[in-house]
Amino acid sequence: QVQLVESGGGLVQPGGSLRLSCAASGSISSINVMGWYRQPPGKQRELVATTGSGGIFYYADFVKGRFTISRDNAKNTVYLQMNSLKPEDTAVYYCYMNNLGSASWGQGTQVTVSS
């Protein structure tokens, strides 16, 4: 019922920046949570950041001060601005929505940080 379409991944040098976007469509409640997870090579998926429709934000400790999550409720779109990227940020990044207790996931987008 909910579809998530991501864009913005790619290859970037250490210290560089990328901006990820995720647009949601379908049957969406006005009260929901959207966010980003990531899965580095050989590791488990981990939470990066989330934002509720009321404007509340959460960040994992390892990205505080470098990443910024934002959303446009009118467009049902969430963004992740990533600055000062490090090689350990290399991962597949997944968009996430919790909509009335039902979870939806994007297909994932590869972010590679390397010189």
Protein Blocks (a to p, Z undefined) as FASTA:
>chain_A
ZZcddehiacddehiacddddddedjddfbdcdddddddehiacddfbdcdfkopacddf
klgokaccdddfklopacdddehiafklgccddddddeehiacddebiaddddZZ
